[in-house]
Amino acid sequence: MSTTLKYNGVQIKNCTLKDFRQKLEYDPSGTDPELNRFRIRVNGYVYLHSSATAAINVNEDGAAVPKPQVTVPRGQTSAVGIFKLARKLLMEPRRDLELLFNGQSVLVAQPTTSPGDVKNGIGDVDNGPKPMSCEIVKVVGKKSIRIEFEIECALVECDSNRNTRGVLSNRWGQTDDYDENFYTTRTTTGRLRIASQYLGAMGPHSFRSWVMPPLSKGFRRHSMNFVATPDQLVLEYQIVDRQIDAAPPAPGVTWSGTHSMSTADQLRILEEVNLTIHGPPGQPDKKPLISIAADVAMDKLDILSKQNGEEFILEQASIVDHIDTAQVEVRIQIARVPKDPMALLNFDTTKLGLWPSPVNQGAYDRLKSAIPTAFGVNSPGGILVSHLQTQCDNAHAMPAQGEKDPSEKKKAKIEATTIATYEGSKGTLTTSSLQARSYSSAHRKFPYTHYEMSASYLTSMNRIQLPIARSNNDREKDSAAIVTLSPATSKLIVEVQAERAGKWPDIPDSLDMSDETGNRYWLLKSKVTPETPRLGVNAQRDQTVFAVKCHYEYGTTRRATKIEAGQQPAFAKNLFSHTVPASAFLTDIFDLRSGASLTRR
């Protein structure tokens, strides 16, 4: 039986088949078969043919070959020259290979450039065929040299080959780690093997979508790591999912925050929400992130759903926009009156301890996280594939961005699948929802930035100390007498410091007045000190800050037994110009007769 080996245009006819080995190779876990590896070694002669266009022929008996396969340049006059040329051709990798017995093809292998090559069983799936050796066994005279040639190839051989994608195997394992709080970290580690880097534009990276496990509800995709091995045939991957309790609405990807309540006394509760939210890289507009944070803050503060007329004061609100990342922070602090001032924990826990449920974010599901795509938000064109190379050219540098693969092989499209992500509606931030219902219309138009009012009651017992004429040696007896000249009299000292934007602050009018007990207050003296207005960010009046200080001194017709203090004009609903009427006063702050605690009149 005659044996012929063809490789890269060289025919070795009537050669001796020294070795033919076939080995089925499995994936590293020893589970799935990936390929059949063939090792072929033949032995034959190289000699100079007498034809005008001499051919490389290897023949045991030296018989002439009528149809030469390789044209030898003129000037080659010895078998050595023919062998040098044949050696160069035989040792080039990734060329067409065929082995024939009696003229019938036994094995065909060629570089894989499409999934069809794998399905047909002719595409080498290990960057081959790969010549291994070409040795001189014997020199016979001047015109013949005996050589031994060995070559290797890897093929997918199946009785019924249905592989139309070129993926040879994909095996993975999963690990669950539980921390001290019982939260789970699930790690998926695996390896995907393909037949050729030319099956996808990005080599193995083109098949990332094949190796991404579904994201379980209540988990967030923490990290994804993809490694293409230097041979561009294997994609190693590790994907880490972590258990969470609440995912942010889209387009947020991660967030963190706190909702706190505190009190320093029994008169008011300070409630605060701090929220930091991150969006994906390349987020074109961070306003949706601000909207999400504001919606969640207002939901946790229960501002929008209050229907019982409970009043609150917006103490502070801030928004921090991180310039270098898609990250924003929102902080809102309000103050409100406790439901039961005498309770040990006098907090309204309606929303404290509950998961957020923002009303403007559509069908929000706190256990459903956004799933990153195989390439995130990056263009897959940014991945540089290590192209196939030989030692005979200069194409060893990394290609520039956008440059074609130096091998100029035809590439298939990237393998991709659509992965569903959660998307809620993009809410709109409205500042009107943060305004307390008890603000007066005047304050809404020209807001007060500071208003402080104090009332001091000074009572004189109208007593004097009179000395008694007596010897200094008599130390055991009184040396003075206390004489009451008249019933006790009182004075009311009112201090006001006010600051307002766009308009002079409203201040108490310097008028005589009386309280509910009939005690009359007569104005003895007053002092009003307006400060020079300060300009704001521009010269417009509504940006100008007006400040004033007032001092009022009242004398009373009777000793004061009912103490009153002024109320902020920002909350007075019937506030007259420059006048704080008696109805705008808080009473019974302290009753000298009964010691009653604070009540509203």
Secondary structure as UniProt FT lines:
FT   STRAND          3..7
FT   TURN            8..9
FT   STRAND          10..12
FT   TURN            13..14
FT   STRAND          16..26
FT   TURN            28..29
FT   STRAND          33..48
FT   STRAND          56..58
FT   TURN            74..75
FT   HELIX           79..90
FT   STRAND          97..101
FT   TURN            102..103
FT   STRAND          104..111
FT   HELIX           115..119
FT   TURN            120..121
FT   STRAND          123..124
FT   STRAND          130..140
FT   TURN            141..143
FT   STRAND          144..155
FT   STRAND          167..178
FT   TURN            180..181
FT   STRAND          184..194
FT   HELIX           197..199
FT   TURN            201..202
FT   HELIX           203..211
FT   TURN            217..218
FT   STRAND          219..228
FT   TURN            230..231
FT   STRAND          234..243
FT   TURN            250..251
FT   STRAND          254..262
FT   STRAND          269..278
FT   TURN            281..282
FT   HELIX           287..301
FT   TURN            304..305
FT   STRAND          312..322
FT   TURN            323..326
FT   STRAND          327..336
FT   TURN            341..342
FT   TURN            344..345
FT   TURN            352..353
FT   TURN            359..360
FT   TURN            366..367
FT   TURN            374..377
FT   HELIX           380..382
FT   TURN            391..392
FT   TURN            395..396
FT   TURN            401..402
FT   TURN            406..407
FT   HELIX           431..434
FT   TURN            437..438
FT   HELIX           441..445
FT   STRAND          448..460
FT   STRAND          463..467
FT   TURN            472..473
FT   TURN            475..476
FT   STRAND          480..484
FT   STRAND          489..501
FT   STRAND          513..514
FT   TURN            516..517
FT   STRAND          520..530
FT   HELIX           541..543
FT   STRAND          545..556
FT   STRAND          562..566
FT   HELIX           569..571
FT   TURN            573..574
FT   TURN            577..578
FT   HELIX           582..584
FT   STRAND          585..591
FT   TURN            592..594
//
